[in-house]
């Protein structure tokens, strides 16, 4: 009996190029999204700190000082929605960031949040 040769398994060179290209594009986009996610965390932290203020002006001032320290550029104190829930100050924020992909294509990221309860 003659045994047939076992078929080779694996990925072709063209398949490797396609997978590598997809991974590269995904990596570039992820590298542009990561700083916005880090900035969101800094904004949420600054909003929580700002909720310790007693007046709207004080809340915005505290947020602006924290924004200057953490290099927050997407939002300022005047963009905050400051309300009172019972006896606690609640700071809400919403903003969006656009990342240029290619040609007329953009990736829009919408962030919303509020100060955590103390």
PLY file of the C-alpha trace (Angstrom):
ply
format ascii 1.0
element vertex 118
property float x
property float y
property float z
element edge 117
property int vertex1
property int vertex2
end_header
0.00 0.00 0.00
1.16 3.45 -0.92
0.38 6.05 1.65
-0.50 9.53 0.44
1.59 12.38 1.66
0.17 14.16 4.64
-1.19 17.57 3.70
0.79 20.45 5.01
-1.04 22.67 7.38
-0.42 26.29 8.13
-0.93 29.74 6.80
0.12 30.90 3.37
2.32 33.95 2.94
-0.62 35.97 1.60
-2.73 34.96 4.59
0.10 36.00 6.89
0.26 39.42 5.21
-3.52 39.93 5.59
-3.50 38.93 9.26
-0.42 41.07 9.92
-2.03 44.05 8.20
-5.21 43.69 10.24
-3.20 43.46 13.45
-1.18 46.55 12.49
-4.29 48.63 11.76
-5.92 47.48 14.99
-2.75 48.34 16.92
-2.56 51.85 15.44
-6.21 52.55 16.29
-5.81 51.13 19.81
-2.72 53.31 20.33
-4.84 56.36 19.50
-7.78 55.30 21.70
-5.69 54.51 24.80
-4.76 58.16 25.62
-8.44 59.19 25.44
-9.36 56.40 27.86
-6.61 57.50 30.24
-7.83 61.10 29.96
-11.39 59.94 30.75
-10.11 58.34 33.97
-8.36 61.61 34.90
-11.55 63.59 34.18
-13.64 61.24 36.33
-11.10 61.58 39.15
-11.09 65.39 38.81
-14.91 65.47 38.81
-15.01 63.44 42.02
-12.49 65.79 43.62
-14.44 68.83 42.38
-17.64 67.54 43.98
-16.10 68.45 47.34
-16.74 72.14 46.59
-19.67 74.02 48.10
-20.65 76.35 45.26
-20.79 75.93 41.48
-17.93 78.40 41.05
-15.82 76.54 43.60
-16.56 73.18 41.97
-15.49 74.50 38.56
-12.37 76.09 40.03
-11.33 72.85 41.73
-11.90 70.96 38.47
-9.86 73.48 36.46
-6.94 73.19 38.90
-7.04 69.38 38.68
-7.31 69.62 34.88
-4.18 71.79 34.74
-2.25 69.28 36.85
-3.42 66.21 34.89
-3.14 67.94 31.48
-6.83 67.54 30.64
-7.68 69.35 27.42
-11.02 67.84 26.32
-13.21 69.55 28.90
-13.07 72.55 31.21
-14.86 73.54 34.38
-17.47 75.55 32.48
-18.52 72.36 30.62
-19.53 70.61 33.84
-23.14 70.10 34.91
-23.21 70.73 38.66
-26.33 69.66 40.57
-27.27 68.81 44.11
-28.66 65.42 45.07
-29.89 65.73 48.64
-26.97 67.24 50.51
-24.29 66.05 48.05
-22.90 67.87 45.04
-23.03 65.80 41.83
-20.77 66.71 38.93
-21.71 65.33 35.50
-19.75 65.65 32.30
-20.09 64.64 28.67
-17.74 65.18 25.75
-16.59 63.55 22.56
-13.24 62.98 20.89
-12.65 62.38 17.20
-9.76 60.33 15.87
-8.89 60.75 12.20
-8.56 57.35 10.54
-8.07 57.91 6.80
-9.42 60.27 4.18
-12.87 61.44 5.30
-13.13 58.72 7.97
-13.19 59.53 11.67
-13.74 57.47 14.77
-15.95 59.36 17.24
-15.73 58.44 20.92
-18.44 59.79 23.23
-17.67 59.88 26.93
-20.11 60.63 29.77
-19.70 60.31 33.48
-20.38 61.72 36.89
-18.64 62.13 40.18
-18.73 59.09 42.39
-20.67 59.32 45.63
-18.66 60.11 48.70
0 1
1 2
2 3
3 4
4 5
5 6
6 7
7 8
8 9
9 10
10 11
11 12
12 13
13 14
14 15
15 16
16 17
17 18
18 19
19 20
20 21
21 22
22 23
23 24
24 25
25 26
26 27
27 28
28 29
29 30
30 31
31 32
32 33
33 34
34 35
35 36
36 37
37 38
38 39
39 40
40 41
41 42
42 43
43 44
44 45
45 46
46 47
47 48
48 49
49 50
50 51
51 52
52 53
53 54
54 55
55 56
56 57
57 58
58 59
59 60
60 61
61 62
62 63
63 64
64 65
65 66
66 67
67 68
68 69
69 70
70 71
71 72
72 73
73 74
74 75
75 76
76 77
77 78
78 79
79 80
80 81
81 82
82 83
83 84
84 85
85 86
86 87
87 88
88 89
89 90
90 91
91 92
92 93
93 94
94 95
95 96
96 97
97 98
98 99
99 100
100 101
101 102
102 103
103 104
104 105
105 106
106 107
107 108
108 109
109 110
110 111
111 112
112 113
113 114
114 115
115 116
116 117
